[in-house]
Amino acid sequence: MTINITSRHADISDTQKTHVHAKLAAVLEAYPDVEYAHVIMDTQKFRHIIEVIVQGKHHLRIEAKEESDDMYASVDKVADKVDRQLRCSRDKAVDHKRVKHRTKLADFEQELNHQV
C-alpha cells in the first residue's frame, strides 16, 4: 500500500509527514483491499485542511476532508472518518451476500417427497 503526501500553500515538516503516515498506516492496515492513499495537506490563513483519497480493489474509492485550527487534530479527525467509511463499505459488501435464501439440496428433496 502506498501513501502519497502532497502539500498546498505551505511546506510540510518531517514530523508532520511521519504523523500522517503513522496514523493512516494504522487505519489502513486493517483493510487489505486498499491499494493507494493520497493525502493533500492545505493551509489557508489559520485553517489546516486535510483531504484523503483512498483507492482500492473492486472500485473502492473513499474521500474524506477535515479542517481545524491544528494540523494534528485535522489528521486525527480525517483518519477516524476514513476508518468509519472503510468499515461501512466493508460491512455493505459482507451483508449483501444471499446465503440465507439458499436451501440445501437434501432439504429440497425432502420437501418434494412430502408433497408427493
C-alpha angles and dihedrals in degrees: 000000000000125000113195118192122201130176133208126201094352144053119253120225121225091247091057091049092050091047092052092045093048094048096047095041089054091051097042098046090076090061112063094184092069112103105168140017126190119196120195115194115196132181122198115174102300098345122097113201124192122191122187125191116189122191129185149147123316095031093300112168122161127177126191132175131187135172134190142142093270125058094213092051090051091052092050093049095047091048089055091048093050091048091051093049093047091049090050093050091048091049091051092053092049096044096053096067113113100218093129094060096055120094126207118249092239091054091048092051090047091054090050092051091051093050094052 
